[in-house]
Amino acid sequence: MNSEVERLADRAWLCVASNRLEDARKLYSRICEIDNNHTGALMMLGKLYAQSADSVEAEHCFRKVIALDPLCAEAYNRLAAMLLSLNQLDEAERYCRHALSINPDNAEIYANFANVLAKLGRLDEAATNYRKAIRISPDFIGAYINLADTLKLLKEYDRAAEVYRRILEINPRYIDMYNALGGCYLESGEPEKSLECYRAIIRMQPRNVMAYMNMGFIFSGMGAYEDAIKCYESALEISPENPDACLSRGLNKKKQGQFGNAASSYRKVLELQPENLDAQISLSLVELSRGNYTDGWRYYTARRSVREQDVAEPGLLDDDLYGKHVLVIKDQGLGDEIFFLRFVRQLKERGARLTYLTDSKIKSLVSRLTFIDEVKDSSEPLPECDIKLSIGDLPFCLGFGNDTPVPPPVNLSPLKSSLEAVHNALSVIGTGPYTGITWWARTRQAGRLLDDKLAYREIPVDLLASALRGTRSTVLVLQRSPLDEELSKLRALLDCPIHDLSRFNDDLDGMLALLSLLDEYIGVDNTNMHLSASVGKPCRILVPHPPEWRVMFEGAESPWFPGFSLYRQSASGDWSEALEQLGMDLESSLKD
């Protein structure tokens, strides 16, 4: 070897060892100027260029090494890694396979090949090749980590957890792996094991905020709200201005029924982050539940569902809208839409000409409202207008405050043809009195931690049956998509006729007619409750804790549902008192 090249190579290696990478790059470049065919210098230079994200120069170096030494597996592998970073996946795969054909016992090549396969979405093949890398090199931490992450993507959480545990055997203080293992346990339904992972982190790092946050999330999902709050408060002791910890503390205070404390937590978040939409909408729901409409409706405008639409930024409307063409756009679910129609009527009272964009499922009902001039659905072109608003923003835009009288629900009249069809259906079923029931609303969550804004509502069907037992009635199941086992349980628990009329949920005109003919309707707050209110038929609402804002946070009635009776689950989760009262009320209502 040329003595100068040898001297430069020694200096370059010392620079790499001391992390003086730019000096090393210059020295290897000088070696290549002296000896253009020096594969060792070219390889090191390619690695340094790759490390500094200079993909063009790195690729040039690796390709030159391959041209000089076609059997250099490392050059093929390095080139494949570079192509992977450039998302040139097919070519990267080809070079990995070539590298393996030269050196089939190299763990790094198998791991790199697996990275390419994972990026191609071929996760099973990727996992196989990570395992090959590990068999060759049993302490290859990077391969273990990528294998576990791949198994998580495949939803093989138990196998992923096994790999993470192996990593922790190799390195018991690898904090990130405790986090990953905790996530696996949570996904596989083992929250206690997940908690142990985060406790292990806190033993090693007592000020690890994220570990406390993760523990709080798990406790909340388990219904252990006090433990969750302690975790979030521990996080806040370490990081007093952590908005996520403050928001999460508020959500759990609400679940405990501490609405005032929840509101204080949300307001603290807004001091730290005035534009935080989660805090704004969470504060809105609490304040509306407490009857603080001035703040509640203002913050309600933070809904993401509407802020992403092409509507006007919410602001107060003029009292006189004469000559103004206002386009009002539906927002959220059908029940919300029916509920907020009462505010559309107030636009008409101010003189506006109204076009309303609705859901096709409800268009027939809305078209019968005389205060709306024109009803459209999403399949129709929209007219030019002066003002475009979301229906959910109307209370704020109309200036609804704490002293504003609550407007009554809109009046919807059933079609004569629908009434006749329902009469015929009931005549087949038999005589009344007829009691409609539902026991859940929104999307079933299968045990997941419920988001504060989702407002999923449910009462176990066997508990509902306990309140109905002994009443003289024909029970009509109006639950959307009831499960067969739920219907079987009802029939086993009740000694009265039970008929599944859930099909009417797909025929809102038919459901409106049916609701107008019921003697009783009992269930959680859902679309049918709003339809019942629109035909002037008071219902009995079962209120899970924490309550949805329209039924307020306390009391036997709500101003939004005139004449309706409310039966509330306690903050501890107990339904017994509410169902005992419901049973007595039904016995009195349905007596001979």
Order of alpha helices (4+ residues) and beta strands (2+ residues): alpha-alpha-alpha-alpha-alpha-alpha-alpha-alpha-alpha-alpha-alpha-alpha-alpha-alpha-alpha-alpha-alpha-alpha-alpha-beta-alpha-beta-alpha-beta-beta-alpha-alpha-beta-beta-beta-alpha-beta-alpha-beta-alpha-beta-alpha-beta-beta-alpha
